[in-house]
Amino acid sequence: MAIAVQKPEKTDQVPRSAAPAAAGRRISRPMVVAAILVAWLVLFAVLRGRQTLTLAAADLTGLHRWLNDVNDSVGANRNSNPLFLYFFNEIRLVIDHLVTFVQSLISQPTGTRPVPQIGWLGVVGLTGYVCWAVGNWRVALLAVAGFTFLGLQGLWQQSMDTLALTVSAVLVALLIGIPLGVWAGLSDRFNRIMTPFLDFMQTMPTFVYLAPLTLIFLIGGASAVITTVIYAAPPAIRITAHAIRSVPETTVEAADSLGTTRRQQLLKVLLPMSKRTVVMGVNQTIMAALAMVTIAALIDAPGLGKTVVQALQSLDVGTAFNAGLAIVVMAIVLDRVTTAAAAREEATRRSGDRFLKWRMPLLAAGAAVSAVLVYLSHTYVWAAEFPGEGSTGSHIASAADTATTWMQDHLSGLTNGFRDAITNGLLNPFQTLLTDSPWWLVAAVLIGLGVVLGGWRAGVIATVCVGLLVATGLWSDSMTTLASSVVATVLVMLLGATFGVWMGRSRLVDRLVRPTLDAAQVMPPFVYLVPFLAMFGPSRFTAIVAAVVYAAPVAIKIIADGVRNVPETTVEAATSAGCNTWQIITKVQLPMARSALTLATNQGLIYVLSMVVVGGLVGAGALGYDVVAGFSRGELYGKGLAAGLAIVLLGVMFDRITQAAARRTRA
């Protein structure tokens, strides 16, 4: 009897203890995701083409008409509404005066003068002197050569317009960003308050700023500068705060023991010791401003961006390439100058004191020479107007057109085959699945994936974003954009995993590849479109490739760092156990770098979404086209504004899901 009683107890206990583990295996996260996708495919086959919420290109919803009415109302009441009279208009006038002043100095004639106050010779001389003073002679030579090349391209005035807008935006961004960054570095509470705003400003696709700002500040230089400030200020704030917080605590305590006040600590200790990092923040602000100023050509900002946009719209690859090259040259010069400025003190210490006694006399002589060049360019037309007719630019444009024609004649089979393979094999089926499924089915899938991958908070955010996407009236276009963005993100992750693992496993490869990635990040997005437009023609695939090139460097760097951070002892243990290279990568390094892979997916998708509107210029359609059409056609303004909101909603939804998934992976 005792045995008979005890046996059932043992047999009962084993299943009870094993049941949780077995249930955990049965309902693992990948299996739930797979079940959701299978159910989606089955229901798609049954319900295809029903309740898709398709909207024709010329059709408008009630929301779009209401936004059009708001736009008309704002325009009618702009000069009578107190909010505009005493706030928005005043801000616009101040920014306009700043931009006009800088343009009158270097790019635009003023009053009765047929040329700017400082002509090309003065600008080149002054640029070389400033670069030498804050950097070194090598950077000064690079700056002089680069700015001279801009004139030889026949793009001097356009380049100076771009430089004027960039300088104006950077001044405003730094006047706002550095004090806020210092405050965030000193105050934990203020840092916590600022972080969500900075996340939102950096997550939101850049083009989305344009439509509402033009509603408030009109099109032109003021809106371009304000838009650029919104995009370029967050790096200055974040990096300045990081610099202040990175000052060793022992140094601050030593200053305290000497009886210094808070103001003295800031001015005599914290800022001097964090100067190099702050200058790197200035570098990032300048690069962001230059990239955004070119994009702001869509709201009638003058400069190289307008030349690129007009050339892309007319499919003039040669002109677009010439102007894009000028943007790259300017970006390289500005990047090298600020980088050299950050490293100058350290380089001076390494060189010793042998040049220090000559530095001040040489700087004084250089200042005198620069003043003479500025005077000549202010007084004489020959020194004010760049000589020649820009024949170098004509040759560059002609060479780009010739190369385009050659590629179209000789490589069209290869490029078209690659384009058609991706489009027909991956993009079209996925787009059909998203756009031909009932909207509520896709919504349920997105919310379900949000809950499974990111948790219930991510699911709530996904629910809100999906509901607002439906309310925009652009569900079908949003799904088309989502399809292209997901395909581009898949390609980004393939490149990221390939090159990231390679770089993470080899220091030599990292040193060779990283400069190329840095250059790709510095280059403004418009420039990517030019060669791909030549190879693939205006199509969705062209936009996808440009987005991949824009987003891949970030993903590659994140994955490379994740792979490199895998403990060396773990890799050595796997090697001693007889694992080959492929097994070490797939069974050890990538699994242990899961959080880096998730973060790379997050950043890749956000960067891809930020290129949606750029893709609209070259045939991508969907939300990108809606935004561009809203700028160019008044009756579609409301639809374009709603499309910008839809891009933001897609970005927020997937940003929160992937960030939550990354946190769960790390946990």
C-alpha positions as CSV (number, residue, x, y, z in Angstrom):
1,M,0.0,0.0,0.0
2,A,2.8,2.4,0.9
3,I,4.5,1.7,-2.4
4,A,1.3,2.0,-4.3
5,V,0.7,5.4,-2.7
6,Q,4.2,6.7,-3.2
7,K,4.6,5.7,-6.9
8,P,1.7,8.0,-8.1
9,E,3.2,10.8,-6.0
10,K,6.5,10.5,-7.8
11,T,5.0,10.2,-11.2
12,D,2.8,13.2,-10.4
13,Q,5.7,15.3,-9.2
14,V,7.8,14.7,-12.3
15,P,5.3,16.0,-14.9
16,R,4.4,19.0,-12.6
17,S,8.0,20.1,-12.4
18,A,8.7,19.5,-16.0
19,A,5.5,21.1,-17.2
20,P,6.7,24.8,-16.9
21,A,9.9,24.0,-18.9
22,A,8.0,22.2,-21.6
23,A,5.4,25.0,-21.8
24,G,8.2,27.5,-22.0
25,R,9.6,25.6,-25.0
26,R,6.2,25.4,-26.6
27,I,5.4,29.1,-26.4
28,S,8.8,30.6,-27.1
29,R,8.9,34.0,-28.7
30,P,10.1,32.9,-32.2
31,M,7.3,30.3,-32.3
32,V,4.7,32.9,-31.5
33,V,6.0,35.2,-34.2
34,A,6.0,32.4,-36.7
35,A,2.4,31.5,-35.7
36,I,1.3,35.1,-36.2
37,L,2.9,35.2,-39.6
38,V,1.4,31.9,-40.7
39,A,-2.1,33.0,-39.6
40,W,-1.6,36.3,-41.5
41,L,-0.7,34.4,-44.7
42,V,-3.7,32.1,-44.3
43,L,-6.2,35.0,-43.7
44,F,-4.6,36.9,-46.6
45,A,-5.3,34.1,-49.0
46,V,-9.0,34.2,-47.9
47,L,-9.6,37.9,-47.6
48,R,-7.2,39.4,-50.2
49,G,-8.3,42.7,-51.7
50,R,-11.0,43.5,-49.1
51,Q,-11.1,46.6,-46.8
52,T,-7.6,47.8,-48.0
53,L,-8.4,51.6,-47.5
54,T,-6.9,52.5,-50.8
55,L,-6.8,56.2,-51.7
56,A,-6.1,57.5,-55.2
57,A,-3.3,60.0,-55.7
58,A,-5.6,63.0,-56.3
59,D,-8.2,62.0,-53.7
60,L,-8.4,63.8,-50.3
61,T,-10.0,62.8,-47.0
62,G,-11.8,65.1,-44.6
63,L,-8.6,65.4,-42.6
64,H,-6.6,66.5,-45.7
65,R,-9.3,69.2,-46.5
66,W,-9.3,70.4,-42.9
67,L,-5.5,70.8,-43.0
68,N,-5.8,72.7,-46.3
69,D,-8.3,75.0,-44.6
70,V,-6.0,75.5,-41.7
71,N,-3.2,76.4,-44.1
72,D,-5.5,78.9,-45.9
73,S,-6.7,80.3,-42.6
74,V,-3.2,80.8,-41.3
75,G,-2.2,82.5,-44.6
76,A,-5.2,84.9,-44.4
77,N,-4.7,85.8,-40.7
78,R,-0.9,85.8,-40.6
79,N,-0.8,89.6,-40.4
80,S,-3.6,90.0,-37.9
81,N,-3.3,87.2,-35.4
82,P,-1.4,88.3,-32.3
83,L,0.5,85.0,-32.0
84,F,2.0,85.6,-35.5
85,L,2.4,89.3,-35.2
86,Y,4.3,89.3,-31.9
87,F,5.9,85.9,-31.8
88,F,6.3,83.8,-35.0
89,N,6.7,86.7,-37.3
90,E,9.3,88.2,-35.0
91,I,11.3,85.0,-34.9
92,R,11.1,84.8,-38.7
93,L,12.3,88.4,-39.1
94,V,15.3,87.8,-36.8
95,I,16.3,84.7,-38.6
96,D,15.7,86.4,-42.0
97,H,17.9,89.3,-40.9
98,L,20.7,87.0,-39.8
99,V,20.6,85.0,-43.1
100,T,20.4,88.1,-45.2
101,F,23.4,89.6,-43.4
102,V,25.5,86.5,-43.9
103,Q,24.5,86.3,-47.5
104,S,25.3,89.9,-48.1
105,L,28.8,89.2,-46.8
106,I,29.7,86.3,-49.0
107,S,27.1,85.3,-51.6
108,Q,24.4,87.9,-52.5
109,P,24.7,91.5,-53.8
110,T,23.3,94.2,-51.6
111,G,22.0,97.7,-52.3
112,T,23.8,99.2,-55.3
113,R,26.7,96.8,-55.1
114,P,26.7,94.2,-57.9
115,V,28.7,91.8,-55.8
116,P,28.8,90.7,-52.1
117,Q,30.7,92.6,-49.5
118,I,33.5,90.0,-49.5
119,G,34.3,88.4,-52.9
120,W,35.8,85.1,-53.7
121,L,39.4,86.1,-53.0
122,G,38.6,87.4,-49.6
123,V,36.5,84.4,-48.7
124,V,39.3,82.0,-49.8
125,G,41.9,84.0,-47.9
126,L,39.9,84.4,-44.8
127,T,38.9,80.7,-44.8
128,G,42.5,79.6,-45.2
129,Y,43.6,81.9,-42.3
130,V,40.8,80.7,-39.9
131,C,41.5,77.1,-40.7
132,W,45.2,77.6,-40.0
133,A,44.5,79.5,-36.8
134,V,42.1,76.9,-35.3
135,G,43.7,73.8,-37.0
136,N,46.9,73.5,-38.9
137,W,48.6,74.4,-42.2
138,R,47.5,71.2,-43.9
139,V,43.8,71.9,-43.1
140,A,44.3,75.4,-44.4
141,L,45.7,74.2,-47.7
142,L,42.8,71.7,-48.0
143,A,40.3,74.5,-47.3
144,V,41.9,76.9,-49.9
145,A,42.0,74.1,-52.5
146,G,38.5,73.0,-51.7
147,F,36.9,76.4,-51.9
148,T,38.8,77.2,-55.1
149,F,37.5,74.0,-56.6
150,L,33.9,75.2,-55.8
151,G,34.6,78.2,-58.0
152,L,36.2,76.2,-60.8
153,Q,33.0,74.1,-60.9
154,G,31.0,77.2,-61.7
155,L,29.1,76.9,-58.4
156,W,30.6,79.7,-56.4
157,Q,27.5,81.6,-55.6
158,Q,25.4,78.5,-54.9
159,S,28.1,77.2,-52.6
160,M,28.3,80.5,-50.7
161,D,24.5,80.5,-50.3
162,T,24.8,77.0,-48.8
163,L,27.6,78.1,-46.6
164,A,25.7,81.2,-45.5
165,L,22.7,79.1,-44.5
166,T,24.9,76.6,-42.7
167,V,26.8,79.2,-40.8
168,S,23.5,80.9,-39.8
169,A,22.0,77.6,-38.6
170,V,25.1,76.5,-36.8
171,L,25.3,79.8,-34.9
172,V,21.7,79.5,-33.7
173,A,22.0,75.8,-32.9
174,L,25.2,76.4,-30.8
175,L,23.7,79.4,-29.1
176,I,20.8,77.2,-28.0
177,G,22.6,73.8,-27.8
178,I,25.7,74.5,-25.8
179,P,24.0,76.3,-22.9
180,L,21.3,73.5,-22.8
181,G,24.0,70.9,-23.0
182,V,25.9,72.5,-20.1
183,W,22.7,72.6,-18.0
184,A,22.0,69.0,-18.8
185,G,25.5,68.1,-17.8
186,L,25.2,69.8,-14.5
187,S,21.6,68.7,-13.7
188,D,20.4,65.1,-13.7
189,R,16.8,66.3,-13.5
190,F,17.1,68.6,-16.5
191,N,19.0,65.8,-18.4
192,R,16.0,63.5,-17.8
193,I,13.6,66.1,-19.0
194,M,15.6,66.9,-22.2
195,T,16.3,63.3,-23.3
196,P,12.8,62.4,-24.6
197,F,12.7,65.6,-26.6
198,L,16.1,65.0,-28.1
199,D,15.1,61.4,-28.9
200,F,12.0,62.7,-30.7
201,M,13.9,65.3,-32.6
202,Q,16.5,62.8,-33.8
203,T,14.0,60.0,-34.5
204,M,11.6,62.1,-36.6
205,P,12.5,62.0,-40.3
206,T,14.0,65.3,-41.3
207,F,11.5,66.1,-44.0
208,V,8.6,66.0,-41.6
209,Y,9.8,69.2,-40.1
210,L,9.4,71.0,-43.4
211,A,5.6,71.1,-43.9
212,P,4.5,72.5,-40.5
213,L,7.4,75.0,-40.3
214,T,6.5,76.4,-43.7
215,L,2.9,76.8,-42.5
216,I,4.2,78.9,-39.6
217,F,7.3,80.6,-41.0
218,L,6.6,80.5,-44.8
219,I,9.1,79.1,-47.3
220,G,12.6,80.5,-47.7
221,G,15.8,81.0,-45.7
222,A,14.2,81.4,-42.3
223,S,12.3,78.1,-42.5
224,A,15.4,76.4,-43.8
225,V,17.5,77.7,-40.9
226,I,14.8,76.9,-38.2
227,T,14.4,73.4,-39.7
228,T,18.2,72.9,-39.7
229,V,18.4,74.0,-36.1
230,I,15.9,71.5,-35.0
231,Y,17.9,68.8,-36.7
232,A,21.4,70.0,-35.8
233,A,21.0,71.1,-32.2
234,P,20.5,67.7,-30.5
235,P,24.1,66.5,-31.2
236,A,25.4,69.8,-29.6
237,I,23.2,69.3,-26.6
238,R,24.0,65.6,-26.1
239,I,27.8,65.8,-26.7
240,T,28.2,68.9,-24.5
241,A,26.3,67.2,-21.7
242,H,28.4,64.1,-22.1
243,A,31.6,66.3,-22.0
244,I,30.6,68.0,-18.8
245,R,29.7,64.7,-17.1
246,S,33.0,63.1,-18.3
247,V,35.1,65.5,-16.2
248,P,36.7,63.4,-13.4
249,E,34.9,63.7,-10.1
250,T,38.2,64.1,-8.3
251,T,38.9,67.2,-10.3
252,V,35.6,68.7,-9.3
253,E,36.2,67.8,-5.7
254,A,39.6,69.4,-5.7
255,A,38.1,72.6,-7.1
256,D,35.5,72.5,-4.3
257,S,38.2,72.1,-1.7
258,L,39.8,75.3,-3.0
259,G,36.5,77.2,-2.4
260,T,35.5,77.8,-6.0
261,T,31.9,78.9,-6.7
262,R,29.7,77.0,-9.2
263,R,30.4,79.7,-11.8
264,Q,34.1,79.4,-11.3
265,Q,34.0,75.6,-11.5
266,L,32.1,75.9,-14.8
267,L,34.4,78.5,-16.4
268,K,37.7,77.4,-15.0
269,V,37.4,73.6,-14.7
270,L,34.5,72.0,-16.5
271,L,34.5,73.8,-19.8
272,P,38.2,73.9,-20.3
273,M,38.6,70.2,-19.5
274,S,35.7,69.3,-21.8
275,K,36.7,71.6,-24.6
276,R,37.9,69.0,-27.0
277,T,34.7,66.9,-26.7
278,V,32.5,70.1,-27.1
279,V,34.4,70.9,-30.3
280,M,33.5,67.4,-31.6
281,G,29.9,68.3,-30.8
282,V,30.3,71.4,-32.9
283,N,31.7,69.2,-35.7
284,Q,28.6,67.0,-35.6
285,T,26.3,70.0,-35.5
286,I,28.0,71.4,-38.6
287,M,27.7,68.1,-40.5
288,A,24.1,67.8,-39.6
289,A,23.4,71.4,-40.6
290,L,25.1,71.0,-44.0
291,A,23.1,67.8,-44.7
292,M,19.8,69.5,-43.7
293,V,20.4,72.8,-45.5
294,T,20.7,70.9,-48.8
295,I,17.4,69.0,-48.1
296,A,15.7,72.3,-47.2
297,A,15.9,73.2,-50.9
298,L,12.4,71.6,-51.0
299,I,11.2,74.7,-49.2
300,D,13.0,77.1,-51.5
301,A,16.2,77.4,-49.6
302,P,18.9,78.7,-51.9
303,G,22.2,77.0,-52.6
304,L,23.5,73.7,-53.9
305,G,20.5,71.7,-52.6
306,K,18.2,73.6,-55.0
307,T,20.6,72.8,-57.9
308,V,20.6,69.1,-57.0
309,V,16.8,68.9,-56.6
310,Q,16.1,70.7,-59.9
311,A,18.6,68.4,-61.7
312,L,17.0,65.3,-60.2
313,Q,13.6,66.4,-61.2
314,S,14.7,66.8,-64.8
315,L,16.9,63.7,-64.6
316,D,20.0,65.8,-65.4
317,V,22.5,63.5,-63.9
318,G,25.6,65.5,-64.9
319,T,24.4,68.7,-63.2
320,A,23.3,66.8,-60.1
321,F,26.6,65.0,-59.9
322,N,28.5,68.3,-60.2
323,A,26.5,70.0,-57.5
324,G,26.6,66.8,-55.3
325,L,30.4,66.8,-55.6
326,A,30.5,70.4,-54.4
327,I,28.4,69.5,-51.4
328,V,30.9,66.6,-50.6
329,V,33.9,69.0,-51.0
330,M,32.3,71.5,-48.6
331,A,31.5,68.7,-46.1
332,I,35.0,67.4,-46.2
333,V,36.5,70.8,-45.6
334,L,34.2,71.7,-42.7
335,D,34.7,68.2,-41.1
336,R,38.5,68.4,-41.3
337,V,38.6,71.9,-39.9
338,T,36.6,71.1,-36.8
339,T,38.3,67.8,-36.3
340,A,41.7,69.5,-36.5
341,A,40.5,72.2,-34.1
342,A,39.5,69.5,-31.6
343,A,43.0,67.9,-31.8
344,R,45.1,71.1,-32.1
345,E,46.2,71.4,-28.4
346,E,47.2,67.8,-28.2
347,A,49.2,68.1,-31.5
348,T,50.9,71.2,-30.2
349,R,51.9,69.4,-27.0
350,R,53.4,66.6,-29.0
351,S,55.4,68.9,-31.2
352,G,57.0,70.6,-28.2
353,D,57.7,74.3,-27.8
354,R,59.9,74.8,-30.9
355,F,57.1,76.4,-33.0
356,L,55.2,78.2,-30.2
357,K,57.4,81.3,-30.1
358,W,56.7,81.8,-33.9
359,R,53.0,81.1,-33.8
360,M,51.8,84.5,-32.7
361,P,54.0,86.5,-35.1
362,L,52.9,84.2,-38.0
363,L,49.2,84.5,-37.0
364,A,49.6,88.3,-37.0
365,A,51.2,88.2,-40.4
366,G,48.5,85.9,-41.7
367,A,45.8,88.2,-40.4
368,A,47.3,91.1,-42.2
369,V,47.4,89.2,-45.5
370,S,43.8,88.1,-45.0
371,A,42.7,91.7,-44.4
372,V,44.4,92.8,-47.6
373,L,42.6,90.0,-49.6
374,V,39.3,91.0,-48.0
375,Y,39.9,94.6,-49.0
376,L,40.8,93.7,-52.6
377,S,37.7,91.5,-52.9
378,H,35.5,94.3,-51.5
379,T,37.0,97.0,-53.8
380,Y,37.7,95.4,-57.1
381,V,35.4,93.3,-59.3
382,W,38.2,91.0,-60.5
383,A,38.8,89.9,-56.9
384,A,35.1,89.7,-56.1
385,E,33.8,87.6,-59.0
386,F,35.3,84.2,-59.5
387,P,37.3,84.2,-62.8
388,G,36.3,81.9,-65.6
389,E,33.1,80.3,-66.6
390,G,33.3,77.1,-64.5
391,S,34.7,75.0,-67.3
392,T,35.8,72.4,-64.8
393,G,32.2,71.9,-63.7
394,S,31.1,71.5,-67.3
395,H,33.7,68.8,-67.8
396,I,32.6,67.0,-64.7
397,A,29.0,67.1,-65.7
398,S,29.9,66.0,-69.2
399,A,32.0,63.1,-67.8
400,A,29.1,62.1,-65.5
401,D,26.7,62.1,-68.4
402,T,29.1,60.0,-70.5
403,A,29.6,57.6,-67.7
404,T,25.8,57.4,-67.2
405,T,25.3,56.7,-70.9
406,W,28.0,54.0,-70.9
407,M,26.5,52.3,-67.8
408,Q,23.0,52.4,-69.4
409,D,24.4,50.9,-72.6
410,H,26.8,48.3,-71.2
411,L,25.6,47.5,-67.7
412,S,21.8,47.8,-68.1
413,G,21.4,44.0,-68.3
414,L,23.3,43.5,-65.0
415,T,21.7,46.4,-63.1
416,N,18.2,45.8,-64.4
417,G,18.5,42.1,-63.6
418,F,19.6,42.9,-60.0
419,R,16.8,45.5,-59.7
420,D,14.2,43.1,-61.1
421,A,15.3,40.2,-58.9
422,I,15.0,42.3,-55.7
423,T,11.8,44.0,-56.9
424,N,10.0,40.9,-58.2
425,G,11.4,38.4,-55.7
426,L,11.2,40.4,-52.5
427,L,9.6,43.8,-52.7
428,N,6.5,43.1,-54.8
429,P,5.3,40.0,-52.8
430,F,5.8,41.8,-49.5
431,Q,4.1,45.0,-50.7
432,T,1.2,42.9,-52.0
433,L,0.9,41.2,-48.7
434,L,0.7,44.5,-46.8
435,T,-1.4,46.5,-49.2
436,D,-3.9,43.8,-50.3
437,S,-4.6,42.5,-46.8
438,P,-7.5,44.0,-44.9
439,W,-6.3,46.9,-42.9
440,W,-7.5,45.5,-39.6
441,L,-5.6,42.2,-40.3
442,V,-2.3,44.1,-40.8
443,A,-3.1,46.2,-37.8
444,A,-3.6,43.1,-35.7
445,V,-0.3,41.6,-36.9
446,L,1.7,44.8,-36.2
447,I,0.2,45.1,-32.7
448,G,0.7,41.4,-32.0
449,L,4.4,41.6,-33.1
450,G,4.8,44.7,-30.9
451,V,3.5,42.8,-27.9
452,V,5.5,39.7,-28.5
453,L,8.8,41.4,-29.4
454,G,8.7,44.5,-27.2
455,G,6.2,43.8,-24.4
456,W,2.8,45.3,-23.5
457,R,4.1,48.9,-23.5
458,A,5.3,48.5,-27.1
459,G,2.0,46.9,-27.9
460,V,0.1,49.9,-26.6
461,I,2.4,52.3,-28.6
462,A,1.8,50.2,-31.7
463,T,-2.0,50.3,-31.1
464,V,-2.0,54.1,-30.9
465,C,0.3,54.5,-33.9
466,V,-1.8,52.1,-36.0
467,G,-5.0,53.9,-35.0
468,L,-3.5,57.3,-36.0
469,L,-2.2,55.8,-39.3
470,V,-5.7,54.8,-40.2
471,A,-6.9,58.3,-39.2
472,T,-4.4,60.0,-41.6
473,G,-6.3,58.4,-44.5
474,L,-3.1,57.1,-46.0
475,W,-3.1,53.5,-44.9
476,S,-2.3,52.0,-48.3
477,D,0.5,54.5,-49.0
478,S,1.9,53.8,-45.5
479,M,1.9,50.1,-46.2
480,T,3.7,50.6,-49.5
481,T,6.3,52.7,-47.7
482,L,6.6,50.1,-45.0
483,A,7.2,47.4,-47.5
484,S,10.1,49.4,-49.1
485,S,11.5,50.3,-45.7
486,V,11.5,46.7,-44.4
487,V,13.1,45.4,-47.6
488,A,15.8,48.2,-47.4
489,T,16.3,47.3,-43.7
490,V,16.8,43.6,-44.5
491,L,19.5,44.6,-47.1
492,V,21.0,46.9,-44.5
493,M,21.2,44.1,-41.9
494,L,22.7,41.7,-44.5
495,L,25.4,44.3,-45.2
496,G,25.7,45.1,-41.5
497,A,26.2,41.5,-40.5
498,T,28.7,40.8,-43.2
499,F,30.9,43.8,-42.9
500,G,30.3,44.2,-39.2
501,V,31.4,40.7,-38.3
502,W,34.4,41.1,-40.6
503,M,35.4,44.4,-39.0
504,G,34.7,43.1,-35.5
505,R,37.0,40.1,-36.0
506,S,39.8,42.0,-37.7
507,R,41.4,45.3,-36.6
508,L,43.1,45.7,-40.0
509,V,39.7,45.5,-41.8
510,D,38.2,47.9,-39.3
511,R,41.0,50.5,-40.0
512,L,40.5,50.1,-43.8
513,V,36.7,50.1,-43.9
514,R,35.8,52.6,-41.2
515,P,37.0,55.8,-43.2
516,T,34.7,54.8,-46.0
517,L,31.8,54.5,-43.5
518,D,32.7,57.8,-42.0
519,A,32.6,59.4,-45.5
520,A,29.3,57.9,-46.3
521,Q,27.8,59.3,-43.1
522,V,29.2,62.8,-43.8
523,M,27.9,62.9,-47.4
524,P,24.5,64.5,-47.7
525,P,21.7,62.1,-48.7
526,F,20.9,63.8,-52.0
527,V,24.3,62.9,-53.3
528,Y,23.6,59.2,-53.0
529,L,20.8,59.4,-55.5
530,V,22.9,60.6,-58.4
531,P,24.9,57.5,-59.3
532,F,22.0,55.1,-58.5
533,L,19.6,57.2,-60.6
534,A,22.1,56.7,-63.5
535,M,22.4,52.9,-62.9
536,F,18.8,52.0,-62.1
537,G,16.6,54.8,-63.4
538,P,13.8,56.4,-61.5
539,S,12.1,53.6,-59.5
540,R,11.3,52.3,-56.0
541,F,14.5,50.3,-56.2
542,T,16.7,53.4,-56.7
543,A,15.2,54.8,-53.5
544,I,15.8,51.6,-51.7
545,V,19.5,51.4,-52.7
546,A,20.0,55.1,-51.7
547,A,18.4,54.3,-48.3
548,V,20.6,51.3,-47.9
549,V,23.8,53.3,-48.6
550,Y,22.6,55.9,-46.1
551,A,21.7,53.5,-43.3
552,A,24.3,50.7,-43.7
553,P,27.3,52.5,-42.1
554,V,25.5,53.0,-38.8
555,A,24.4,49.3,-38.7
556,I,27.9,48.1,-39.7
557,K,29.6,50.1,-36.9
558,I,27.1,48.9,-34.2
559,I,27.5,45.3,-35.2
560,A,31.2,45.6,-35.4
561,D,31.4,47.0,-31.9
562,G,29.1,44.3,-30.6
563,V,31.2,41.5,-32.1
564,R,34.4,43.1,-30.9
565,N,33.0,43.3,-27.3
566,V,32.4,39.5,-27.1
567,P,34.9,38.4,-24.4
568,E,38.1,37.0,-26.0
569,T,38.1,34.2,-23.4
570,T,34.8,32.9,-24.8
571,V,36.1,32.9,-28.3
572,E,39.2,31.1,-27.2
573,A,37.2,28.5,-25.4
574,A,35.1,27.8,-28.5
575,T,38.3,27.5,-30.6
576,S,39.8,25.1,-28.1
577,A,36.6,23.0,-28.3
578,G,37.2,22.5,-32.0
579,C,34.8,25.1,-33.5
580,N,35.6,26.4,-36.9
581,T,35.4,30.1,-37.9
582,W,31.8,29.8,-39.2
583,Q,30.7,28.0,-36.0
584,I,32.4,30.7,-33.8
585,I,30.6,33.4,-35.7
586,T,27.1,31.8,-35.8
587,K,27.2,30.0,-32.5
588,V,29.2,32.4,-30.3
589,Q,29.8,35.9,-31.5
590,L,26.4,36.7,-33.1
591,P,24.3,35.2,-30.3
592,M,26.3,37.1,-27.7
593,A,25.9,40.3,-29.8
594,R,22.1,40.0,-29.9
595,S,21.6,43.4,-28.3
596,A,23.9,45.0,-30.9
597,L,22.0,43.3,-33.7
598,T,18.7,44.6,-32.3
599,L,20.0,48.1,-31.9
600,A,21.5,48.0,-35.5
601,T,18.0,46.9,-36.7
602,N,16.5,49.8,-34.9
603,Q,18.9,52.4,-36.2
604,G,18.8,50.9,-39.7
605,L,15.1,51.2,-39.9
606,I,15.0,54.8,-38.6
607,Y,17.7,55.9,-41.0
608,V,15.8,54.2,-43.9
609,L,12.6,55.9,-43.0
610,S,14.4,59.3,-42.9
611,M,15.2,58.7,-46.6
612,V,11.5,58.1,-47.6
613,V,10.9,61.6,-48.9
614,V,14.3,61.7,-50.7
615,G,13.1,58.5,-52.5
616,G,9.9,60.3,-53.5
617,L,12.0,62.5,-55.8
618,V,13.2,59.5,-57.8
619,G,10.0,57.5,-58.3
620,A,9.5,55.8,-54.9
621,G,5.9,56.9,-54.7
622,A,3.7,56.4,-51.6
623,L,4.3,58.7,-48.6
624,G,7.5,60.2,-50.1
625,Y,5.6,61.3,-53.2
626,D,2.7,62.6,-51.0
627,V,5.1,64.8,-49.1
628,V,6.9,66.2,-52.2
629,A,3.6,66.8,-53.9
630,G,2.3,68.6,-50.9
631,F,5.2,71.1,-51.2
632,S,4.7,71.7,-54.9
633,R,0.9,71.7,-55.2
634,G,-1.2,73.8,-52.8
635,E,-4.3,71.6,-53.0
636,L,-2.3,68.6,-51.8
637,Y,-0.7,70.5,-48.8
638,G,-2.9,68.8,-46.3
639,K,-2.3,65.4,-47.8
640,G,1.5,66.0,-47.7
641,L,1.3,67.1,-44.0
642,A,-0.7,63.9,-43.2
643,A,2.0,61.9,-45.1
644,G,4.7,63.4,-42.9
645,L,2.8,62.5,-39.8
646,A,2.4,58.9,-41.1
647,I,6.2,58.7,-41.6
648,V,6.6,59.8,-38.0
649,L,4.1,57.3,-36.7
650,L,5.9,54.4,-38.6
651,G,9.2,55.6,-37.2
652,V,8.0,55.9,-33.6
653,M,6.2,52.6,-33.7
654,F,9.2,50.6,-34.9
655,D,11.7,52.6,-32.9
656,R,9.8,51.8,-29.6
657,I,9.3,48.1,-30.6
658,T,12.9,47.5,-31.5
659,Q,14.2,49.5,-28.5
660,A,12.0,47.4,-26.2
661,A,13.2,44.3,-27.9
662,A,16.8,45.3,-27.4
663,R,16.2,45.9,-23.7
664,R,14.5,42.5,-23.3
665,T,17.4,40.9,-25.1
666,R,19.9,42.5,-22.8
667,A,17.9,41.4,-19.8
